[in-house]
Amino acid sequence: MTEPIFHPAIPLAELPRGRMQCVTVAGREVLVCHTREGVFALDNICTHALARMDEGRLRGAKLICPLHGASFDVRDGRVLGPPASRALPQYPTRVVAGTIEVALEAEASAETGVKTQRG
């Protein structure tokens, strides 16, 4: 198993608790959610009908799809309510020097051809 590669996503100060924001990380749309329990990152596309999850609602740790109301747990991506039956892919996060970073698989990052520079 290869080590995940963390990429800067968004400054923590720009994402208040109780909010979510779609960001592009290594060429992939990722939804970053800031809850009372921490910061979590998931794919931005619903596994049921391909809706953009950033157009939905965040209620605590529950993410609700704007199209058909499927709901997911942002902490692990699992389905909380139909019509979705597959979990949302979830990615590890960390906060370094005030910036939320999201880890993607090394293989997926290499496929995008995007390189991240740290300064």
C-alpha positions as CSV (number, residue, x, y, z in Angstrom):
1,M,0.0,0.0,0.0
2,T,1.4,3.4,-1.0
3,E,1.4,6.3,1.4
4,P,-1.3,8.9,0.8
5,I,-0.1,12.3,-0.5
6,F,-1.5,15.3,1.4
7,H,-2.4,18.4,-0.7
8,P,-3.3,21.9,0.6
9,A,-7.0,22.4,0.1
10,I,-8.3,25.6,1.9
11,P,-7.2,27.7,4.8
12,L,-9.1,26.7,8.0
13,A,-10.0,30.3,8.6
14,E,-12.0,30.4,5.4
15,L,-14.2,27.5,6.3
16,P,-16.2,28.2,9.5
17,R,-17.6,25.4,11.6
18,G,-20.9,24.1,10.2
19,R,-19.9,25.0,6.6
20,M,-18.7,23.1,3.6
21,Q,-16.9,24.0,0.4
22,C,-16.0,22.3,-2.8
23,V,-12.3,22.6,-3.7
24,T,-10.1,21.1,-6.4
25,V,-7.4,19.0,-5.0
26,A,-4.9,17.4,-7.5
27,G,-7.5,17.8,-10.2
28,R,-10.3,16.2,-8.3
29,E,-13.4,17.9,-6.9
30,V,-13.5,17.4,-3.1
31,L,-16.0,18.6,-0.6
32,V,-14.4,19.7,2.6
33,C,-16.8,19.8,5.6
34,H,-16.0,21.5,8.9
35,T,-18.1,20.1,11.8
36,R,-17.9,20.2,15.6
37,E,-16.3,16.8,15.3
38,G,-13.5,18.0,13.0
39,V,-12.7,18.5,9.3
40,F,-13.7,15.9,6.8
41,A,-13.3,15.5,3.0
42,L,-15.5,13.5,0.5
43,D,-16.1,13.2,-3.2
44,N,-18.4,16.1,-4.3
45,I,-20.6,13.9,-6.5
46,C,-23.4,11.8,-5.1
47,T,-23.1,8.1,-5.6
48,H,-26.8,7.8,-6.4
49,A,-27.5,10.3,-9.2
50,L,-24.3,12.3,-9.8
51,A,-25.6,15.5,-8.1
52,R,-23.1,18.0,-6.7
53,M,-23.0,17.6,-3.0
54,D,-21.8,21.1,-2.3
55,E,-25.3,22.2,-3.5
56,G,-26.8,20.2,-0.7
57,R,-27.1,20.8,3.1
58,L,-24.7,20.0,6.0
59,R,-26.5,19.3,9.3
60,G,-24.0,18.4,11.9
61,A,-22.2,15.3,10.5
62,K,-25.0,14.6,8.0
63,L,-24.6,15.6,4.4
64,I,-27.9,15.7,2.4
65,C,-27.9,15.5,-1.4
66,P,-29.8,18.3,-3.1
67,L,-31.4,16.1,-5.8
68,H,-33.1,13.2,-4.1
69,G,-32.3,13.7,-0.4
70,A,-29.9,10.8,0.1
71,S,-27.9,11.4,3.2
72,F,-24.3,10.5,4.2
73,D,-22.1,10.6,7.3
74,V,-19.3,13.1,6.5
75,R,-17.0,11.3,9.0
76,D,-16.8,8.1,7.0
77,G,-19.0,8.6,3.9
78,R,-21.5,5.9,4.8
79,V,-25.0,6.1,3.6
80,L,-27.5,7.3,6.3
81,G,-30.6,7.5,4.1
82,P,-31.9,6.4,0.7
83,P,-32.0,6.5,-2.2
84,A,-28.2,6.1,-2.2
85,S,-26.9,2.7,-1.5
86,R,-23.1,3.3,-1.9
87,A,-21.0,5.3,0.4
88,L,-19.3,8.6,-0.7
89,P,-15.5,8.1,-1.0
90,Q,-13.9,9.8,2.0
91,Y,-10.4,11.1,2.3
92,P,-8.1,11.7,5.3
93,T,-7.6,15.3,6.3
94,R,-5.2,17.2,8.6
95,V,-4.6,20.8,9.5
96,V,-1.0,22.1,9.0
97,A,0.0,25.7,9.7
98,G,-3.7,26.8,9.5
99,T,-4.3,25.0,6.2
100,I,-6.7,22.0,5.7
101,E,-4.9,19.3,3.7
102,V,-6.5,16.4,2.0
103,A,-4.8,13.1,1.3
104,L,-5.5,11.4,-2.0
105,E,-4.2,8.0,-3.2
106,A,-0.7,8.2,-4.6
107,E,-1.9,6.5,-7.8
108,A,-4.7,8.9,-8.4
109,S,-2.5,11.9,-7.8
110,A,0.1,10.6,-10.3
111,E,-2.6,10.1,-12.9
112,T,-3.7,13.8,-12.8
113,G,-0.1,15.0,-13.5
114,V,-0.6,17.8,-11.0
115,K,2.4,18.5,-8.8
116,T,2.0,20.4,-5.5
117,Q,4.8,22.7,-4.4
118,R,5.2,23.6,-0.8
119,G,6.7,26.9,0.0
